[in-house]
Amino acid sequence: MELLRLENIYFSIDSAEILRGIDLSISPSEVHALLGTNGTGKSTLAYLIMGCRNYKPTAGRIIFEGRDITDLPIHERARLGITLAWQEPARFEGITVKEYIRIAGKDSEPSEYLRMVGLHPELYLERMVDRSLSGGERKRIELASVLAMRPKLAILDEPDSGIDMLSTDDIIDVLRAFKTQGSSVLLITHREEIALCADRASQLCRGRIFITGTPEVVTEAYKSRACLVCDGITCEENLP
């Protein structure tokens, strides 16, 4: 059974069509990469799945574990087991890293999840979540908190972005940790080497999914077509 299925999703803002007929499915314990250049609608699709405010499909349905959740608010989707790790790490202040992770998973052991994201617990558990942490450290800590939630579906929006970004090996370790605990992952990225870490991949271009398949096949298609978006040329005119 599919964990998540998007059926013919359209989304517009002020009459500008951002997503155009998206069909996508994710299986239990699958890592699915959504690959595309900046501005193609990847984050918009993540916000639609999460149910963020002002993000509701113009048309189409979002099915989660066989249930239509298209009209459910964000807190109801979170209760069902969907969570989103934002591209920009959350700005919490005034609590320790240990407290931050325990907020996400009340029965979790923070040390375990810090190790999963490549941070030494003895160096971070008692540190404050504040400006003394680099952007990369904040992102790792946020990923640790998402792991602690043990979600059914984790949406990771550009986990490799930022000045102090995670390496490909770091991301492989994080994805392995999600799969080990039974979580599925929608991995949003613009880098083909990151997409290669997934079980399956889809290329999003100009609001449409043009190909879904193995990461190797999709990344080859992406490398040959990504420049067309940057040049402002519609992909439909250049497809074989």
C-alpha positions as CSV (number, residue, x, y, z in Angstrom):
1,M,0.0,0.0,0.0
2,E,1.2,3.5,-0.8
3,L,1.9,5.8,2.1
4,L,1.3,9.0,0.2
5,R,-0.3,9.6,-3.2
6,L,-0.7,13.0,-4.9
7,E,-3.4,12.9,-7.6
8,N,-3.4,15.6,-10.3
9,I,-2.4,18.4,-8.0
10,Y,-2.7,22.0,-9.3
11,F,-1.8,25.1,-7.3
12,S,-1.9,28.8,-8.3
13,I,-1.1,32.1,-6.6
14,D,-2.7,35.2,-7.9
15,S,-3.6,33.4,-11.2
16,A,0.0,32.3,-11.7
17,E,0.1,28.5,-12.0
18,I,2.9,27.0,-9.9
19,L,2.1,23.3,-10.0
20,R,0.4,21.7,-13.0
21,G,-1.0,18.2,-12.6
22,I,1.4,16.6,-10.1
23,D,1.0,12.8,-9.7
24,L,3.4,11.3,-7.2
25,S,3.5,8.3,-4.8
26,I,5.7,7.3,-1.9
27,S,5.8,3.9,-0.4
28,P,6.4,2.9,3.3
29,S,10.1,3.2,4.3
30,E,11.0,4.7,0.9
31,V,13.3,7.6,0.3
32,H,12.0,9.5,-2.7
33,A,14.0,12.4,-4.1
34,L,12.2,15.4,-5.7
35,L,14.9,16.9,-8.0
36,G,14.6,20.3,-9.7
37,T,16.3,23.7,-10.0
38,N,15.3,26.6,-7.8
39,G,11.9,28.1,-8.7
40,T,10.4,24.9,-10.1
41,G,7.9,24.5,-7.3
42,K,9.6,21.9,-5.0
43,S,9.1,23.8,-1.7
44,T,5.6,24.7,-2.8
45,L,4.8,21.1,-3.1
46,A,6.3,20.4,0.3
47,Y,4.1,23.1,1.9
48,L,1.0,21.6,0.2
49,I,1.7,18.1,1.5
50,M,2.3,19.5,5.0
51,G,-0.9,21.7,4.8
52,C,0.8,25.0,5.6
53,R,-1.4,28.1,5.8
54,N,-2.5,29.5,2.4
55,Y,-1.2,26.3,0.7
56,K,-4.2,24.3,-0.5
57,P,-4.4,22.6,-4.0
58,T,-6.4,24.5,-6.6
59,A,-7.4,21.0,-7.8
60,G,-6.5,17.4,-7.1
61,R,-6.2,15.3,-4.0
62,I,-3.6,14.3,-1.3
63,I,-4.1,10.8,0.0
64,F,-2.2,9.6,3.1
65,E,-2.5,6.0,4.2
66,G,-5.6,5.7,2.1
67,R,-7.3,8.7,3.6
68,D,-8.0,12.0,1.7
69,I,-6.2,14.7,3.8
70,T,-6.6,17.5,1.2
71,D,-8.6,19.6,3.5
72,L,-7.0,18.7,6.8
73,P,-5.1,21.5,8.7
74,I,-1.4,21.3,9.4
75,H,-1.8,20.1,13.0
76,E,-4.0,17.2,11.9
77,R,-1.5,16.1,9.3
78,A,1.3,16.3,12.0
79,R,-0.9,14.0,14.2
80,L,-1.1,11.5,11.4
81,G,2.7,11.4,11.2
82,I,3.8,13.9,8.6
83,T,6.5,16.4,9.4
84,L,8.5,19.0,7.5
85,A,12.2,20.0,8.1
86,W,12.3,23.5,6.6
87,Q,15.1,24.6,4.3
88,E,15.8,27.4,6.9
89,P,16.3,25.9,10.3
90,A,13.7,26.9,13.0
91,R,14.7,29.8,15.2
92,F,14.1,28.6,18.7
93,E,15.9,30.5,21.5
94,G,16.4,30.0,25.2
95,I,16.4,26.2,25.6
96,T,19.1,23.6,25.5
97,V,19.7,21.2,22.6
98,K,18.6,18.4,24.9
99,E,15.3,20.1,25.7
100,Y,14.7,21.0,22.0
101,I,15.0,17.3,21.0
102,R,12.9,16.1,23.9
103,I,10.1,18.5,22.8
104,A,10.0,16.6,19.5
105,G,10.1,13.1,21.0
106,K,9.1,12.9,24.7
107,D,10.4,9.4,25.1
108,S,13.5,9.9,23.0
109,E,17.1,9.8,24.1
110,P,18.7,13.0,22.7
111,S,22.2,11.6,22.6
112,E,21.2,8.8,20.2
113,Y,19.6,11.3,17.7
114,L,22.6,13.7,17.9
115,R,24.9,10.9,17.0
116,M,22.7,10.0,14.0
117,V,23.3,13.5,12.5
118,G,27.0,13.5,13.2
119,L,27.1,15.6,16.4
120,H,28.9,14.5,19.6
121,P,26.3,14.6,22.5
122,E,28.9,15.6,25.1
123,L,29.6,18.8,23.1
124,Y,26.0,19.7,22.3
125,L,23.4,18.4,24.8
126,E,23.8,21.4,27.2
127,R,24.4,24.0,24.6
128,M,21.8,26.6,24.1
129,V,19.8,26.8,20.9
130,D,20.9,30.3,20.0
131,R,23.1,32.4,17.7
132,S,26.2,30.6,18.9
133,L,25.2,27.7,16.8
134,S,26.2,27.8,13.1
135,G,23.6,27.3,10.4
136,G,24.9,23.8,9.8
137,E,24.7,22.9,13.5
138,R,21.1,24.2,13.7
139,K,20.2,22.2,10.7
140,R,21.7,19.0,12.1
141,I,19.9,19.6,15.4
142,E,16.6,20.1,13.6
143,L,17.1,16.9,11.7
144,A,17.8,15.2,15.1
145,S,14.5,16.5,16.4
146,V,12.7,15.3,13.3
147,L,14.2,11.8,13.8
148,A,13.0,11.9,17.4
149,M,9.4,12.5,16.3
150,R,9.6,9.1,14.4
151,P,7.3,10.4,11.7
152,K,5.7,8.2,9.1
153,L,6.7,10.7,6.4
154,A,9.5,13.3,6.8
155,I,9.8,16.0,4.2
156,L,13.4,17.3,4.0
157,D,13.5,20.5,2.1
158,E,17.1,21.1,0.8
159,P,18.9,19.5,3.7
160,D,22.2,20.2,2.0
161,S,21.7,23.9,1.6
162,G,23.4,26.7,3.6
163,I,26.9,27.9,4.2
164,D,27.9,25.1,6.5
165,M,26.0,22.4,4.6
166,L,25.8,18.7,5.2
167,S,28.0,16.5,3.1
168,T,26.6,13.8,0.9
169,D,27.9,11.2,3.4
170,D,26.1,13.0,6.3
171,I,22.9,13.0,4.3
172,I,23.3,9.2,3.5
173,D,23.7,8.6,7.3
174,V,20.6,10.6,8.1
175,L,18.5,8.9,5.4
176,R,19.7,5.5,6.7
177,A,18.6,6.5,10.2
178,F,15.1,7.4,8.9
179,K,14.7,4.2,7.0
180,T,16.0,2.1,10.0
181,Q,13.2,3.5,12.2
182,G,10.6,2.9,9.5
183,S,10.1,6.5,8.3
184,S,9.6,7.4,4.6
185,V,11.3,10.5,3.3
186,L,10.5,13.0,0.6
187,L,14.0,14.4,-0.1
188,I,13.8,17.8,-1.9
189,T,17.0,18.9,-3.6
190,H,18.5,20.6,-6.7
191,R,21.7,18.5,-6.5
192,E,21.9,15.3,-8.5
193,E,24.5,13.7,-6.2
194,I,22.0,14.1,-3.3
195,A,19.2,12.6,-5.3
196,L,21.4,9.5,-6.0
197,C,21.0,8.7,-2.3
198,A,17.3,7.9,-2.8
199,D,15.4,4.7,-3.6
200,R,13.4,6.5,-6.4
201,A,13.5,10.0,-7.8
202,S,11.3,12.4,-9.7
203,Q,12.3,15.4,-11.7
204,L,10.1,18.5,-11.2
205,C,10.4,21.1,-14.0
206,R,8.2,24.2,-14.5
207,G,5.5,22.8,-12.1
208,R,5.3,19.4,-13.7
209,I,6.9,16.0,-13.0
210,F,8.5,14.9,-16.3
211,I,10.0,11.6,-15.2
212,T,10.0,9.2,-12.2
213,G,12.3,6.2,-11.9
214,T,15.6,5.1,-10.5
215,P,17.8,8.0,-9.2
216,E,20.4,7.2,-11.9
217,V,17.9,7.6,-14.8
218,V,16.3,10.7,-13.3
219,T,19.6,12.5,-12.6
220,E,20.7,11.8,-16.2
221,A,17.5,13.4,-17.5
222,Y,17.9,16.3,-15.0
223,K,21.5,17.0,-16.2
224,S,20.4,17.1,-19.8
225,R,17.3,19.4,-19.2
226,A,18.0,21.5,-16.1
227,C,19.7,24.2,-18.2
228,L,16.5,24.6,-20.2
229,V,14.7,26.0,-17.2
230,C,17.6,28.4,-16.4
231,D,17.4,29.6,-20.1
232,G,13.7,30.3,-19.8
233,I,12.9,27.7,-22.4
234,T,9.9,25.5,-21.8
235,C,10.8,21.8,-21.3
236,E,7.8,20.7,-23.3
237,E,9.4,22.2,-26.5
238,N,12.6,20.3,-25.9
239,L,11.5,16.9,-24.9
240,P,12.3,14.1,-27.3
